[in-house]
Amino acid sequence: MQAEKLILETDNNGHLMQQPKLPANARLEAIFLVLEELSHKKKRQPPADIAGKGKIVGDIIAPVVPPEDWDAVQ
């Protein structure tokens, strides 16, 4: 068995935009997976009751405790 990956595109009516070249006198099995376009994915949003209510009150990069208190450093 030989596998070949084809990416097919359809128009607004669902018709193939170009017909692929297939081997002559062959039996083929096709499984179609619809590829999601990145631009069509919906952007994640926080729930409306908490959206915009967060507040940064300190340094979010520096550690809370000094490195001397870390077990991994010793």
C-alpha positions in Angstrom: 0.0 0.0 0.0 1.3 3.5 -0.9 0.0 6.6 0.9 -0.1 10.1 -0.7 -1.3 13.2 1.1 -3.3 15.7 -0.9 -4.6 19.0 0.2 -7.8 19.8 -1.7 -9.6 23.2 -1.8 -13.2 23.9 -2.5 -15.1 26.9 -3.7 -18.1 28.6 -2.0 -20.4 25.8 -3.3 -18.2 23.0 -2.0 -16.9 22.0 -5.4 -13.2 21.1 -5.9 -11.2 24.0 -7.3 -8.9 21.6 -9.2 -9.1 17.9 -9.8 -6.1 15.9 -8.5 -4.1 13.6 -10.8 -4.8 10.0 -9.7 -3.2 6.7 -10.7 -4.8 4.9 -13.6 -6.8 1.7 -13.1 -6.5 1.8 -9.3 -8.8 1.4 -6.3 -8.5 4.3 -3.9 -9.7 4.8 -0.3 -10.2 8.5 0.7 -10.7 9.9 4.2 -11.4 13.6 4.2 -10.4 15.8 7.2 -11.5 19.4 7.1 -8.6 21.6 8.0 -9.4 24.5 10.2 -8.0 27.9 9.1 -6.3 29.8 11.9 -8.0 33.0 11.0 -11.4 31.4 11.5 -10.8 30.3 15.1 -12.7 32.2 17.7 -10.5 34.1 20.1 -10.9 32.9 23.7 -12.6 35.4 26.0 -12.9 35.3 29.8 -16.3 35.0 31.4 -18.1 38.4 31.3 -18.4 38.5 35.2 -14.6 38.5 35.6 -13.4 40.2 32.4 -11.3 43.3 33.0 -11.4 43.0 36.8 -7.9 41.6 37.3 -5.2 43.9 38.7 -1.4 43.5 38.9 -0.2 44.8 42.2 3.5 43.9 42.2 6.4 42.5 40.2 5.2 39.5 38.2 8.7 38.5 37.1 10.7 38.4 40.4 10.3 35.5 42.8 8.3 35.9 45.9 11.0 34.5 48.2 14.8 34.9 47.9 16.8 32.2 46.2 18.4 31.3 49.5 15.0 29.8 50.6 14.8 27.5 47.6 15.5 23.8 48.2 16.6 23.3 44.6 19.5 25.8 44.9 21.2 24.0 47.8 
